[in-house]
Amino acid sequence: MKKNIRQALTGLQATETSQGLPIPGRDMVENNAGGFVFKLDEWKQLERFLILGSEGGTFYVSEKKLSADNANKVLLLLKKDGVKVVEKTVEILKSGRAPKPDVAIFVLALAASKGDDATRKAALAAVPSALKTGTHLLKFVDSVNGLRGWGRGLKKAIQLWFKGRKNETLALQLVKYKQREGWSMKDVLRLAKPVPETEVQGKLFGWTAKNEKAEWAKAPVAPGDKALDFVWATEQAAQLKLVAEQADTAEAKAILAEANQASVKKLVDLIVTYRLPREALPTEALNKVEVWEALLQEMPMTAMIRNLGTMSKIGLLKPLSDAEKLVFQRLTDAERLRGAKVHPIQVLSALRTYSSGRGVRSAASWNVSTKVVEALDEAFELSFGAVEPAGTRHLLGLDVSGSMSGGEIAGVPGLSPSAATAALAVVAARTEPWTAIMGFADSFRNLGITAKDRVDVATRKVSGLTFGSTDASLPMTWALQNKIQVDTFVVMTDNETWAGNIQPVQALEKYRQATGIGAKLIVVGMTSTGFTIADPDDAGMLDVVGFDGATPALMAKFAKGEI
Ligand code: CA
């Protein structure tokens, strides 16, 4: 309706405006490439920032500037409606929609420090539940410490983080995340000073603070409480240091090896009995296949996904082994993935690294299990959750212009925005049976990507593709010229379009008028800038965020006309 009124008033819909100019009468802004686009709604920009972050910057903007720009916009929004900022941030943290929680944690700290009374209160009230793990808590403490003082409100929020957890959960967090970001749990306890409400809580705090009364943790016998027994077992494991098996004689070597073997056996017993995680073990123990075999049984999904290379290297994850079967079953278990809130980017990152057979940051190499690679490929798709397809005709246009090769999505090595679009396109094509995948820069062409491609292979198909300038109107003009019937155009881009003689929204309008199809446009934003090619006044256009866990479901709903 809004659009009809505007068109009646201005009669601008049929005109063609070069992308280097704003459409007359419309409020447009210049993007970083010198093209004119729409300004993204400020709440949508917050969403992009919370999900995509600013890590690695973009082709045009450095990480530092992108972070500063976004942080300034957050401050403005905090003034405007701080409580709403907190609500959006907490939703992102709780749903696990973002590849990394870091930006949301930073925004929560900002709200807890720079917001008005109601905002600060809302942010602090969210601390115990929105910060799920000890890492999250320590990251929050690191951010908030530089922004405000340690007043009563902050102390109380953090006290509740410790006191509101079940003893066993708390014990696990204290052991697993002893220190992060230059902060230790001991530091945080010292600053927040929670008063224990139960004897067990008191003992856990005391052990973390390393006070002398914690001798129970080093006693020869377990204390007989599940949470305390767990901590006790980590102390037992810490004693079982393995020695280097180096000696002058074969006999002496054999003795050392035997001693180590006995320690490994004890460690395995502790892991199995008390469910000790990797973080509780002496470093040298992580070279032993028996230790990894024991760890794997109860290993959380995200840890398993991160350690696939290590488990192959160590010789546990071999073709046709029990371990391989277990890993395969877990990775392809939709419910398990959902329960563990595994983010698609974690899976994609693991798939790219694991299938390459070598570590990104280390010299480690391993024999690749093809079953694990297959499972990761399936897990990638499953990690977006079940999506009911719209069944409409989709034309996907992937921006493969030069600017899309700059920056890294969520800090994943080598995962440029254009590579990321290829992964998203494969998922979209597997979801929607009638999908064509094409790419654009200064021309529109077939990229050779299909729904059957393994996602990591698809990401490699676009790397190294550079064909010059950027014209995001090409999907629509190409479809019109070639008489292609499209219900839903999906353009995955950084919105830095500049080279066309017609604005993307005008090309869409022209397509609609010429074909009589009320075609929709979904813009998948791949960088956290404030630009979009979608007309905010047109209900037939939607902005979504690339690598938001919720994106495929949103796209299908929109294509179906449900939103
Ligand atoms: Ca570009």
Boltz pocket constraint, residues with backbone or C-beta under 6 A from the ligand:
constraints:
  - pocket:
      binder: B
      contacts: [[A, 33], [A, 401], [A, 402], [A, 403], [A, 404], [A, 468], [A, 469], [A, 470], [A, 496], [A, 497]]
      max_distance: 6.0
